[in-house]
Amino acid sequence: WNQSVVTDCSHLLVFAAWDKYTEDRINYMFDLVNEKRGFKNEGWENYRQQLLSIYPQQADEVSFNHAAKQAYIAFTHAMIAAAFEEVDATPMEGFDADAVDEILRLREKGLRSTVLLPIGYRNESEDWLVNLEKVRRSTEELVTVLD
């Protein structure tokens, strides 16, 4: 949509998730863990069988929604890393996911985009928001404390 935060950023990170869970994908991840850790154990293998009995049978959209939530774990780490390095980052969900998927050919890889993260350093002379106060809901509105 020609948003300057995307067109002017130095890097655009696109976080994507599997379009659906398959037996091959689940087995690949379990096999990778076994290979990296150098062992198998009964509890881990039981967990594999449990996931294999649940996830591949789910509707594709249910499967994708779960995988998309998993992509947010990596996204959160990227946001924290950017903040640590004092690099500006703007999380974006308001984008044309079908267009991004087409441009990057994500669907051909069994992936769908979930969230964008433009990163870089702001151009303060061009940023009309730079001197405006941040507007956020209060902690009391966002957090419920249970005593």
Order of alpha helices (4+ residues) and beta strands (2+ residues): alpha-beta-alpha-alpha-alpha-beta-alpha-beta-alpha
